[in-house]
């Protein structure tokens, strides 16, 4: 989010942003002209390193195939017994459908506009799922080469996407029935976002890619969990249960990706440490950072500031996630590292405290010298929402 990005830029880099050399020279790429229908693409600037996975890294990832099949693929839920969006929505085939819709609208009437903005922003982020599966399929060694590959990596990727697909579907249908959001503006935002893609700076490298997903899945777990608490406080227990259920999915997915990187740390501590530090130095880019509704060029920034204000996702959350990952992957305990990896290890172990302290300073500075006081959101019929 906005403060999070400020933090990542301001935290000093301890050593050069360096990973072991790639197998082959990185080709020089010429960025395509941005589509006139997706102006957010004009902000895309990271046409840098690609295919940065080393030969040793490729061998490590390939060696995990049987382990993936035994340990990670079974973490997917059976669709025949898994929850579906319809579980949280009025049944259109029932005689009392309209009465149940009226109940839903009555429950949701008390949700404040700032929470609605967070719900819509989270939903749009979830709806850009085609982009996220595309990102997974850019990763060397693990990508789905045919679109229907039976490798454990491909089975996981498709199964993960199938589970995630329910999140955006459920939230969109729920918000539609509330009658409180401008669905055309919301759907337009989703189309722009999917068309604009994303640039997570993962370089076709599964080490970087799964570090990114480990971070993002935990961030979405935090965000949906916070939204669930806010919905419950506003009097909508069904929406709260839906957001909590989505948060539980995100946590399970987070666990899977963290386990993958944990194995990389065990088998290749130098490569995994350098990759983790590299992603932290580049900062974690939010999946919806190209968010655009056809009007506001500051939409993502405004959404981020509202999320920070109501506590859905904050600079403190960012610092907590960094600290959690450093601890979960036992970064401080890794031994026998190369000099470069040791320097990166020191950087990573010091990073959570530095990010946290800097976040506090930036928050204090924002209070003393505030920017805009409010923003209008097309998602809620151009109503104004306080940013402070």
N, C-alpha and C positions, 0 to 999 in steps of 0.2 A: 504494500500500500504506500501512500505518499511518504509518510515518515519512515517507513521501512526502507524505501529507496534512498532517502536522504542518509539514513544510517549506513547502508551498504557502501555508498559513495565516500562517506567521510571516514570510515574505519581505515586506518593506515594498512597498507599491504606490507607484510613482513618480508617477503622475498618475492622475486619476480614470478609472474604468472607463468609457470613452466610445468609441462608434462613431459614424460619421456617421448623421444621422437617417434613419429608415426612410421609405419612400414614403408610408405611411399610418399613422395613429395605431394603436398597438398596442391591441387590445381588452382589456378587463379580463376575466379568466377566473376562474371559480369552480372550484376544484379539486373533482373528484368525491369522494364518500366512498370511502375505501379498502375493498377487498373483505375480508371477514372471513377469507377463505381465503388471503390474501396479506398478512400483517401487515407485511411489509417496506415496503409502499407507504405506510404511515403516516409513514415518514421522508422522503417526497418533499416537498420544500418549495419547489422552484424553479418557481413559476408566475409568471414575470416576462416579459421582453421576448420577442416573437415576430415573425417576418417582418421582421428587421432589415436585410435586404439593400437597399442603395440602388439607385436607378435606374441609376446608373453601374455599380455592381457587377453588376446584372442584365445589362446590356449586355455587360460584359466576359465574364461566364460564357457567355452565349449565343454570343458570337463564337468561343468555343473548340470549338464543336460539330464542325466539320470536322477540326480538329486532334485532337480526341478519337478520331474514327473512324480517323485515319491513324496516330496515335502510341500511344494507350492501349488501345483495344480489341484490337489485335493482341498485346498482352501476355498475353491469356488463352490458356490451353492447350487444345488439341484433346482433348475427352473420350475419343476413340477411342485416343489414345496416352498420355494422362496417367495417372499412378499412381492406383491405387484401394486402399481399405483391405484388400481381399482379398489384395493383394500381400504383406502383412506378417502374414497370419493363416493358420493351418492350413486346408487345403482340406477342407470337410466331406464332399465327394464322394469323397475318396481313401480307399483301404483302410487307410492308416496314420494316419488322422485322430486317433484317440485317442492314438496314440504321439506325434504331433506336439504335441498338447495337453499331454501329460505333459512333453515337452521344454520347452514354453513355461513351464509351472509351475515346473519345476526352475530355469530361467534367472531367473525373476522372484522366486524365494524369497529372494534376497539383497538385494532392494531395501528400504532402511530405511523405517520408517513415515513419517518426515518427508518423504521423497521421494515416497512414495505420496500423501500429502496434497497435495503440489504437483501431482502428475499429475492427481489427481481435480479439484482446483480449476481447473487449466488446461482439463481436459476439459469441466467444467460450463460454464465461460466460453465455450468453443467451441460447445457445444450450444445456447446461447441465440441462435443465428444468426437465428431469425425476428425477434427484437427489433432486431438490427443492420440487417437489410434494411428493416425498418419505419422505422428512423431515417433511412436514406438517402432513403427515399421521403417524408420530411417536408421535404426541402430544395427551396426554390423554384428554378425554372428547370430543374433537373436531374432532378426526380422522374419516376418512371414513372407517367404519368397513367392508363394503361389496365390495367396489369398485364402487358401483352405489347407495349409500345411498341417500335418499331424505332429510336428515337433512339439515338445512340451512348452517351449517358449511361445510358439504361435497359438497353441491351445489356450495358454494363460492369457495372452494378449486379447484374443477374441472374447474369451469368457469374462475377463475384467471389463471390457468395453460393454458387453451385454448387460452386466450388472449395473454399471454406471449409467447406462442409457435410461434406466427406470427413474433415476433421480430428477433429471430435467423434465421427463414426461410428467411425473407426479406433481412437481412444483408448478409447472406451467398450467396444468389442468385445474389445480387448486386455485391458483391466482385468477385464472379465467372466470371461475365460478364466483369468486368474491365480488366481481364487478367493480373493483376498486383500482384497477390498473388499466392503462391504455394498451391493449394487447397488440394493436398494430405497431405501436412504437416499440414495444418489447420484442416482437417478432422481427421487426426491421433490424433492431440491434443484433439479434442472433444471427441473421443472415450476413450482416456486415462482418461480424466477428469471425464466422466460419470462413468467409471469403478472404479475410485478411490473414488468416493463419496465425502462427506464433513463432517466436524465435527464442527457444530456451537455452541456446548456446551449448548444446550438448554434443556437437561435433560428430554425430553418427557413432558415438562412443557409449557402449552400454554401461560402463562405469559411471560416466557423467549422467546418462539418461536415468539410471535407476537411483542415483543420489537425488536427482531432481524430483522423481516421482515419490521417493521416500519423504522428502520435505513437503511436497504439495499435498500428498494424501493426509499428512498430519495437519497441515494448515486448513484443509477443508473439513477435517474432523473437528477442529477447534471452532471454525466458523459456523458450521451447521449446529454444533452443540450449543453455541452461544445464542444462535437464532431460535433454537428450541426453547431455551429458557426465557427469552424475550416474548415469544408467542404465548407461552404459558402465563406469563405475567400480564399479558394483554387480554387474557380470557379465552384463548383459542387452544383448547387441550388437544384437539385432533391434529391441528397444524404442528403443535409442539411434538406430538408423538411421531408425526411424519419426519420432521427435521431430525429428531433423535434417532430414528431408524436409519435415515441416510447417514448420519454421523457414525453409526455403528458399522455400516458398510465401509466407510472411508477408513475407519480404524483397522478393520481386517485387511484391507488392501495395503494400508501403511505397513502393517506387520509383515506382509509378504515381501514388499520391496525392501524393507530394512533387513530381512533375513538374507535376501540375495546379496546385498552389499556387505553384510556381515561375513558371508562366505568368501567374498572377494578380499576382505581384510585378512581373513585367516590364511588364504592361499597366496596372496600378493599384497602384503602390507605396504610396501613401497608404492606400488601403483595406486592402491585404494586411497592411501593418505594424500598423495599428490592430487588425485582426482577430486577428493572431498574439498581440499583446500582451494583447488582451482574453481570449483563451483561457488564456494563462499566468496572468493575474491571477485568473481564476475557478478555476484549477487544473484539471488533466485528471482527470476522474472515471473511475475504473476501470469497465469494462463490467459487472462482476459485483458492483457495490457493494451491490446489494439481495439478495445471496446469503443464503439461509435454508433450513434443513433441516426445519423444523417444530418445532424444539426450541431451538437455540442462537441467541440474538439477537446474539451476538458472533462468528458464524461467519466472516464476511468478515475481520474484524479478526484473528482467530486464524490463519486461512489466510495472511493477509498477513505476519504476524509469523514464521510458519514459513518462508515464501518468503524473507523477509529473512535469516533465520538460516542457511539452507542455501545462499544465494547465487543463488536462481532469479530473483528480481527485487528490487532493493534501492534505497535512496535514492540511492546513487551512480549506479545505472542511470538513474534519473529525470533527474539532473543531466546525465549524458552525452547523453541524448536531446535535452534542451533545447539543449545546446551544439552537437550535430550539426545540428539543424534551423536554428539561427541561422547556422551556417556554410554549410549546403547552400543556403539561400535567400539567401545573401549579404546579410544584413540590414545589416551594418555598411557595405557599399559603396553602399547605396541613396542617391541624391542627389535634390535638388529636392523634398524633402518639405515638407509643411505644418508649422507650428510644433508642432501636436499630434502629428503623426507623428514628427517629430524627437525629441520628448520620449519617445515610446514606443520609438523606435529605441534611444535611450540606455538605457532601462530593459531592453530585451531583450538588448542586448550585455553589460550588467553582470550579468544574471540568472544565467547558468550558474555563475560563480564564487561568487555569493552563495548559491545553492542548495547547491552543493557544500560550502561552509564551514559552512552551517547544518546540513547533514546530519551532518557530522562532530561538531558540537557536540551535536546531539540524540542521536547514538549514544553519545557519551561520557557524557552525562547519564543515558541509560537504563542504562548499566553501573553507574553509581554508585547509582542509585535505581531498581532494577528493579521491575516490576509482578508480574503472575502468573508463576509459574515454568513452568507447563505448561497444556495444554488437552486435553480429550477430543473426539474427532471421531467422529460417528456413521458417517462414511464407512468407517472402519476398525474397526467393531464397538466403538466407544466406547473404544478404546485411548487411552492418554495419550501426548501428544507434547510434548517440551520446547519452550518458546518462547524460551529464552535460550541 
